[in-house]
Amino acid sequence: MSEVKSKSAAFFEAIENRRSYYNLTKESPLSNDQLKEIVQKAVKFAPTSFNGQQSRAVLVTGKKHEELWDTVLEAYKPTLGGNKEQEAFWTDKIATQYKAGYGSVIFFEDQDVINAFAGKMPFLSQHFPIWSENSAGILQYIVWTALEAEGYGASLQHFGGFVPQVQTDVNKLLDLSPQWKNTAILPFGVPSGPPGQPGKGEKTFEPLENRTKFFFD
Ligand SMILES: Cc1cc2nc3c(=O)[nH]c(=O)nc-3n(C[C@H](O)[C@H](O)[C@H](O)COP(=O)(O)O)c2cc1C
């Protein structure tokens, strides 16, 4: 048991250290090539249902990263019903918490691949979209945790999921097939402050006794 624990210690250290960071800077401990390697490794080794490999990731830094967040803001604003206070709030939040970072990893699930699998296995067709979301989460988590192990902070954002115009405009900006469905955006950079939503206080944990069960017989 203790041997298993020590072999997985580095893995669990990375898991424990992964948090949501909202105070990002443009500092980058890794080169762009090293960042590319992290994203490629994560995409290669993240599991997918039936090894479908439908998950996609796009890494943007510099001007493209800034254009990405300008695009998200412009597509998001019309959903705020002309509320100037809300527009100012989101303009500031996007600028200071996401665009302020060094780069972003944008995640997608290729619907062409998912639809092909669903077509081949009609008896499972309703499950493929769910497994696709599960696969997306696994990939996002690997990249998020790896970046934080390298000294970055990051947060997971879902504008594309609930604002169709964000999805459309982001794909257009990055010249991607409309079949690439945006699942999340991970803005990252070296953090300038502690983890967690500003003003939210310490992260709390529900008792594990209520969340786990064990049967050793
Ligand atoms: C599936 C999922 C969706 C999330 N969506 C968002 C989001 O849209 N915006 C955001 O700021 N954080 C989002 N989060 C981050 C959670 O709020 C955060 O992980 C949680 O509060 C625990 O805090 P920690 O990440 O610091 O450990 C999401 C996390 C998960 C797993």
The ligand as a Gaussian input file, in Angstrom:
#p B3LYP/6-31G(d) Opt

LIG

0 1
 C      -17.101000      20.986000     -15.263000
 C      -16.593000      22.256000     -14.652000
 C      -17.073000      23.477000     -15.106000
 C      -16.558000      24.676000     -14.596000
 N      -16.945000      25.873000     -15.138000
 C      -16.371000      27.011000     -14.718000
 C      -16.656000      28.250000     -15.367000
 O      -17.399000      28.319000     -16.341000
 N      -16.046000      29.376000     -14.877000
 C      -15.178000      29.326000     -13.825000
 O      -14.630000      30.364000     -13.429000
 N      -14.881000      28.152000     -13.207000
 C      -15.448000      27.008000     -13.639000
 N      -15.126000      25.821000     -13.043000
 C      -14.201000      25.804000     -11.898000
 C      -14.885000      25.437000     -10.585000
 O      -15.712000      26.477000     -10.131000
 C      -13.771000      25.124000      -9.588000
 O      -12.980000      24.078000     -10.094000
 C      -14.316000      24.724000      -8.217000
 O      -14.956000      25.816000      -7.601000
 C      -13.201000      24.221000      -7.289000
 O      -12.178000      25.200000      -7.166000
 P      -10.671000      24.920000      -7.606000
 O      -10.661000      24.765000      -9.111000
 O       -9.903000      26.130000      -7.169000
 O      -10.214000      23.672000      -6.955000
 C      -15.599000      24.630000     -13.554000
 C      -15.139000      23.388000     -13.092000
 C      -15.614000      22.230000     -13.637000
 C      -15.053000      20.917000     -13.158000

